[in-house]
Amino acid sequence: MNDYKNKLDELKNGTLKEIKIDKNEFYALREVLVEREDFKHFQGIAQQGGDIVYIYLEEARS
């Protein structure tokens, strides 16, 4: 879980452009993600096969 927090922080800071996670990791990452104050700045994009790519948006989604 701490690894997910670090990855999300790196994504926010621009160290990473995107995070690609396996569909089996989705719920573990989401558990960490929804606890964040900036939750609405992260966008998950589903890929064929069930993997998800997360990006950080400068402006929060609605």
ChimeraX attribute file (.defattr): number of C-alpha atoms within 10 A of each C-alpha:
attribute: neighborCount
match mode: 1-to-1
recipient: residues
	/A:1	10
	/A:2	9
	/A:3	10
	/A:4	17
	/A:5	14
	/A:6	11
	/A:7	17
	/A:8	25
	/A:9	14
	/A:10	16
	/A:11	19
	/A:12	19
	/A:13	11
	/A:14	12
	/A:15	11
	/A:16	14
	/A:17	12
	/A:18	18
	/A:19	16
	/A:20	14
	/A:21	16
	/A:22	12
	/A:23	13
	/A:24	10
	/A:25	12
	/A:26	13
	/A:27	10
	/A:28	11
	/A:29	18
	/A:30	13
	/A:31	12
	/A:32	16
	/A:33	17
	/A:34	12
	/A:35	9
	/A:36	12
	/A:37	8
	/A:38	13
	/A:39	16
	/A:40	16
	/A:41	16
	/A:42	20
	/A:43	16
	/A:44	16
	/A:45	13
	/A:46	14
	/A:47	12
	/A:48	7
	/A:49	8
	/A:50	13
	/A:51	16
	/A:52	19
	/A:53	15
	/A:54	17
	/A:55	20
	/A:56	24
	/A:57	14
	/A:58	10
	/A:59	9
	/A:60	12
	/A:61	10
	/A:62	5
